[in-house]
Amino acid sequence: MGAYSVLEIPECSKLNKFLCHPPAILSAMKELTPKQVLAVRCPTCGAPPGVRCELGTGRYRTEPHRGRETVSMEN
């Protein structure tokens, strides 16, 4: 299967907008450094800038939430 664009995903709504990025945005997300991603507050778990994202159990996530990567790319 190939890559999907926003138009090919039938359920692309505001709730799952982070899953519906065009390929150009996804490639830009890969270029962010961990320091750049951690420079913004996470919209998903509320982790402040400089602090890693948390799981529901209170432990740190191995990767930041996708929404945090998106917000850091916009800033």
C-alpha positions in Angstrom: 0.0 0.0 0.0 1.2 3.5 -0.7 1.0 6.7 1.3 -2.3 8.3 2.0 -3.2 11.9 1.5 -5.7 13.9 3.5 -8.3 13.5 0.8 -8.1 9.6 0.8 -8.8 9.3 4.5 -12.6 9.2 5.0 -12.6 10.0 8.7 -10.3 13.1 8.7 -11.9 15.3 11.4 -10.6 17.7 14.0 -10.4 14.9 16.5 -7.9 12.8 14.5 -6.3 15.7 12.6 -2.9 14.6 13.8 -3.3 11.3 11.8 -4.2 13.2 8.6 -1.1 15.2 7.8 0.0 15.6 4.2 3.4 13.9 3.5 5.2 17.3 3.5 4.3 17.8 7.1 5.2 14.3 8.1 8.7 14.7 6.6 9.2 18.0 8.4 8.2 16.3 11.7 11.0 13.8 11.2 13.6 16.7 11.1 12.7 18.0 14.5 15.2 17.4 17.3 14.1 16.1 20.7 15.0 19.4 22.2 12.7 21.3 19.8 9.8 18.9 20.5 10.3 19.3 24.3 10.3 23.1 24.0 6.5 23.3 23.9 3.7 22.2 26.3 2.1 18.9 25.3 -1.6 19.4 24.3 -2.3 15.7 25.0 -1.0 15.0 28.5 -0.2 18.6 29.6 3.5 18.1 30.2 5.2 21.5 30.6 8.0 22.6 28.3 11.2 20.7 29.0 9.4 17.7 30.7 8.8 14.4 28.9 5.3 13.2 28.1 3.6 10.8 30.5 1.6 7.6 30.2 -1.7 7.2 32.0 0.2 5.2 34.6 2.4 8.2 35.4 5.6 6.8 33.8 7.4 8.6 31.1 6.6 7.8 27.5 9.5 6.7 25.2 8.3 9.1 22.5 6.4 12.4 22.8 2.8 12.5 21.8 2.1 13.2 18.1 0.3 16.4 19.0 3.3 17.8 20.8 5.4 17.2 17.7 2.9 19.0 15.6 2.7 22.0 17.9 6.5 22.2 18.1 6.7 22.2 14.3 4.2 25.1 14.1 6.2 27.3 16.5 
